[in-house]
Amino acid sequence: MINQVFNPQLLSQDGGLLQSCCILFGALVLARFAPISRDLQPLLWFSRIAVLIATKVNHPERAVSQQLTAGILATLLLVVPCAIIVSFLLDLAAYPWFFELIILYFCLCDSAFKPVAEKVVGAIKSGNKQDAKQLLSPWVSQNTQVLSEVGLSKTTIEKLFTTPIYGTLATVLFFALGGAIMALVVRMLRQLEHSWPPYHPHFHVFASFVGQFNRVIFFVPTLLWHCSLAIQFGQLGLTSIVSSMQPPPSDKQHLNNHYGSYNLAAKLLKIELGGPQQFINNGHTIRVDLPKVKAGPLPDYRHIKQAITVTQTANLFWISLTLLLPLIWTGLRFI
């Protein structure tokens, strides 16, 4: 029986698949039960480097073509060398599977936001808004110090409904398509969009390339994520899914790739999401008026609890499906 299960022919045919599945399973388990501290996440350091480079090469007063060229070159400068270096390390490593595990672990680091959201709920419920602002500050690009209780609730819900798109789903999908290198490159592109918000006036042209490119590569993960959310409310229909993918009315002025997720989340939870955001740039406060999605009353901490439950269920569904597919495939080999 043991010889049949561990058939050398089976291992020779599906050994690479089984090894990749084990690597992915290990990364998912580590990211869920042993998340790395936010201050120690390499992607956060990458984000800080991106901000420093933008301060040197992004000049909004220059011509549009110059800003666009600077944004493209800055994107290539940050992503391509890292991808090449990591690729060489994997080729030279005696145990490449270990480095692939670490790469996926870092790509999945934003899955640690759920405990943060739960702490935000406790802080808002107890009336300690300052703690809630400090908890959210490392996770968003906007200035959290000016947020009210409603603003804190909106920001937390929006983060819960968007993080799994580029966290769990995109990492699993692109790892299956192109390995750890592709998953890392896609994750870095998303981090650049976080560091250079395309709807920020200072990055409107500079980040337009990475913003538009991310809209394309994250289309399928976003669609799959929306389906797993809508089905929980019995609204899995072509109309609801397609409407959630529509750009906001002012998309020409403010490129916001997450507006569709905000739109769907507001309609599912029957609350209001979106609205203006404030940023601090060189000591000056900049207000960006983003479109609102009015599908109900203003949210509070109770809606954050509901958002945690909904997104956690959808997230567990995709993780379970990811782990079951290779087991089903292996089982079919014996039939």
FIKOLVEX-841380 format. One record per residue (C-alpha): residue in three letters; x, z, y. Coordinates in steps of 0.001 Angstrom, whole numbers, plus 524288, in hexadecimal, padded with zeros to 5 digits. Example, Ala and Ser with C-alpha at 12.3 -4.5 7.8 and 13.67 -1.06 7.14 Angstrom:
<sites>
ala8300C81E787EE6Cser8356681BE47FBDC
</sites>
This chain:
<sites>
met800008000080000ile80AEE8037F80984asn811F47F6D88065Cgln805867EF6280955val803797F61781671phe8117C7F44E81AB4asn812BE7E69E81565pro81F7C7E09C81A51gln8185C7D3C081C4Fleu80E5E7DA90824FEleu819257E0C382CFBser820367D3DD82E64gln813E47CD2583326asp80E357D7AF83BD9gly819D07E0AA83E15gly81B3A7DCBC84C5Cleu80CB57DE8784ED5leu80C6B7EBE684881gln818827F03C84FFEser812997EBC685CF4cys8060B7F2F8859BDcys80D957FF5F856BEile8150B7FE2A8639Dleu808687FC5886B25phe801D98078B863FCgly80D50810828670Bala80D2180CC387570leu7FE7380F2287670val7FFAF81C7687000leu80B1482081878A8ala8046981BD088510arg7F8168232E881ADphe7FD678300F87C98ala80AE6830CB88310pro809A5829F689043ile8157C82977898F5ser814FA830718A604arg81105827A98B159asp81DA182A828B8B4leu825BF8263D8AD00gln81ED6819648AA4Cpro8282E80DC78ABC2leu81D268054E8B0F5leu81B9F80EB78BC4Ftrp82A1280D0B8BF5Ephe828187FE618BE5Cser81CEC7FF978C80Aarg82584806EE8D1A7ile82FF67FC728D0B2ala825897F2338D352val8213C7F96B8DF8Eleu82F537FA548E45Bile8318A7EBCE8E23Bala824E17E8A08E945thr829317F0518F52Flys835667E7C68F5CCval82FE07DA3C8F34Dasn821777DAE88F703his81F927D71F9054Fpro8111E7D4CE90890glu814A77CF4B915F1arg81B4D7C38790FB8ala814FE7B6DB90B50val80BE47B6FE8FF97ser814F47AE428F7A5gln820627B77B8F9F0gln818677C3638F5F1leu813817BC888E9B8thr8213C7B8278E5FEala8266B7C5DA8E81Egly81BB77CB6F8DF67ile81E627C1D68D461leu82D107C4088D4E9ala82B677D2D48D56Ethr822757D23F8C98Dleu82C2D7CA118C1DBleu8377B7D2C48C61Bleu830B67DEE88C120val82AE27D9A88B481val834247CF5E8AF08pro840EC7D75B8AE98cys839E57E2E08A84Fala833E17DA0789E00ile841107D3AD89B00ile8482D7E0A7899F3val83DD57E68A89102ser83DCD7DA28888C6phe84C947DB1B886C2leu84B757E97E88357leu841677E671878E3asp849EF7DBA987345leu856147E43F872E6ala84FA47F0D586E5Fala8518C7F54886067tyr8438E7FA478603Fpro83BAB7F17886960trp82EEC7F77A864BBphe832B78043C86B5Aphe8349C7FDA58788Eglu827DF7F624876EBleu821208032487485ile826EA808C38810Bile823127FCB3888E8leu814FD7FD4888441tyr814C580BE1886C1phe8189E80993894E5cys80EA87FE8589631leu803F1807AE89179cys807CA812DB89A74asp7FBC2811618A327ser7F347815C4897CFala7F6FC8237A89C40phe7ED87822508A7B6lys7E202827DB8A00Fpro7E74F835E48A05Aval7E9FA834158AEDCala7DBE482FE08B0F4glu7D73983BFC8A9CBlys7DF938447B8B2B2val7D9FD83D6E8BE90val7CC51840CC8B9B9gly7D01384F1D8B8D5ala7D64C84F0D8C651ile7CA98848998CCDClys7C1068515F8C5ADser7C83D85D7A8CA6Fgly7C8F78583B8D856asn7D7C38568F8D825lys7D8A5848DE8DDB9gln7E70F84A218E136asp7EAD284B758D2F1ala7E28283F9C8CFA2lys7E962837BA8DA3Fgln7F6C083B848D508leu7F2D4838208C724leu7EE5A82A818CB11ser7F9728277A8D47Bpro8039A822D28CA5Btrp7F9A4819E98C3CBval7F463811EB8CF28ser7FA8E80A6E8DA5Bgln7F11D80F018E4DAasn7F24E81B6C8ECE4thr7EAD5825E78E57Fgln7EC69830638EFE8val7E15382AB28F801leu7D7B3829B08ECB1ser7CB408319A8ECB3glu7C4CF836CD8E061val7BD83829F18DF31gly7CA0F8224E8E143leu7D10982A388D6D6ser7C5E9827C18CD50lys7C5C9819328D048thr7D47D817D38CED1thr7D4C681F408C1E8ile7C995817638BC0Fglu7CF9180A8F8C083lys7DC8280E4A8BA69leu7D5F58121B8AD9Dphe7CEF8805118ACC3thr7DAFB7FCC18AF9Fthr7E6968039C8A952pro7E3997FF8489B22ile7E3647F11689F04tyr7F1E87F04B8A1CFgly7F5307FC58899EAthr7EFA37FBDE88C36leu7E9327EE8088B12ala7F3727E62B891E0thr7FEA37ED1C88B04val7F8AF7EB4287D86leu7F4A97DD2F88025phe8017E7D876885DEphe809917DFEC87BE9ala8021A7D89087160leu8045D7CBA787862gly812857CCD387C9Egly818437D9BB8786Eala81D417E51B88077ile823D97DC7688AADmet817357D5A988E5Cala80FF37E29A88ED4leu81A687E82B897D1val81A7B7DC588A0ECval80BB67DCA08A252arg80C097EB418A4E7met816657E9858AF71leu80E497DEF08B5FDarg802D57E8438B677gln80B917F2D58BC1Dleu80FC77E98F8C6E6glu801947E7488CA67his7FFF57F6048CB24ser80BEE7F7418D3DDtrp808147EBB18DC77pro7F9297EC338DD76pro7F50A7DE418E0C9tyr7E9CA7E3568E91Chis7F35B7EB108F181pro7F5927E37F8FE40his8043D7E5818FD09phe804727DF2A8EF6Dhis7F9507D56D8F0DFval802377C9828EFFBphe80E3B7CFCF8EA03ala806CC7D47E8DDDAser7FD627C9108DCC0phe8057F7C28D8D1FFval806077CE648C902gly7F7D37D1A28CC18gln7F2C87C4228C88Ephe7FB9B7C3688BC99asn7F6AF7D0918B7B9arg7E8B47CC0F8B97Cval7EB4E7C1688AF81ile7F31B7C8F18A55Aphe7EA187D4C38A592phe7DD8D7CCDB8A4CAval7DBEB7CE5789608pro7DF777DCEE89571thr7D6187DF628A0BEleu7CB267D7E289A19leu7CD1A7DF3188D45trp7CD4E7EC3989460his7C0CF7E92589BBDcys7BA0C7E59188F02ser7BDC37F285888BAleu7B8527F9C289493ala7ABB77F21789628ile7A7F77F328887CCgln7A74E801FE888F2phe79C4880089892D3gly795317F5DE88B64gln798C97EBE9895CAleu7A18B7E30088DECgly79C777D61D8932Dleu7A26B7CA06898DBthr79C737CC9E8A62Eser7A1C27DA6A8A7B5ile7AF547D6DF8A2C3val7B0A87CA928AAF5ser7ABA67D16B8B723ser7B5E97DC038B568met7C0897D1978B5A9gln7BC067CBCC8C28Dpro7C5397CDCF8CE3Cpro7C0917D6218D9B2pro7BA327CF848E55Dser7C65B7D1648EDC4asp7CFF67CD7F8E314lys7D5FF7C3348EBD1gln7DA9C7CDEE8F4F4his7DCE07D8B88EAEDleu7E18B7D5238DD50asn7DD247E0628D4B9asn7DE2B7DD928C635his7D7357EA448C2DAtyr7CACD7E7768CA6Fgly7C3FF7E2308BE35ser7C6C87EEDB8B6F1tyr7C1D07F6D68C275asn7B5A67EE628C2C6leu7B2CE7F06C8B45Cala7B5F97FEFE8B4D3ala7ACF3801438C068lys7A1B57FA378B9D0leu7A3A3801288ACCEleu7A4B180EBB8B2E0lys79AB080B688BD8File7A34F810358C8A1glu7AA8E80AD98D465leu7B8D6806D68D303gly7C2A97FFAA8DB60gly7C3D8800ED8E9FCpro7CED2802788F3DFgln7DC5F807618F062gln7E72E80CCC8F8E8phe7F5C780A888F747ile801A58102F8FDFEasn80B78805C8901DDasn817AD809B990980gly810D4815D990E6Ehis804CB80E4F912F3thr7F76280F4890CC2ile7F13780260908D7arg7E2D98017E90548val7DE477F6948FC49asp7CFAF7F4038FB9Eleu7CCBF7F0168ED9Fpro7BF057EC4B8E905lys7B6447F6B48E346val7ADF27F5B18D710lys7A1557FD078D9BFala79A1F7FF418CD02gly795B280D338CF5Cpro79951819F38D627leu7A6E981E488D9E4pro7AE998237E8CE22asp7B2EB831718CBA3tyr7BA85838898C0FDarg7AF4B837058B743his7B0C6828588B7D1ile7BF63829F68B52Clys7BBDD831298A89Dgln7B2E48260D8A4C3ala7BD7C81C118A7DCile7C7318238E89F5Fthr7BDC782349893DDval7BA8C814D78954Bthr7C88581024896FBgln7CDA28190A88C4Athr7C3C78137B882A2ala7C7718057F88619asn7D5E4808A98857Eleu7D4B780EF08780Dphe7CD1F8030F8734Ctrp7D82C7F9B9876B1ile7E29F802C787164ser7DB2A804518649Dleu7D8F97F5B38639Bthr7E7667F3338660Dleu7EB2E7FC4D85B06leu7E0B57F7C385182leu7E3677E92985255pro7F0C87E9A484B83leu7EB457F2C484128ile7E01C7E95983E99trp7E9AE7DDF483E15thr7F2557E5198346Egly7E6827E8B682C3Aleu7E23C7DA9582B84arg7EF767D7368259Aphe7EB9A7DEC78195File7DE887D80C817C1
</sites>
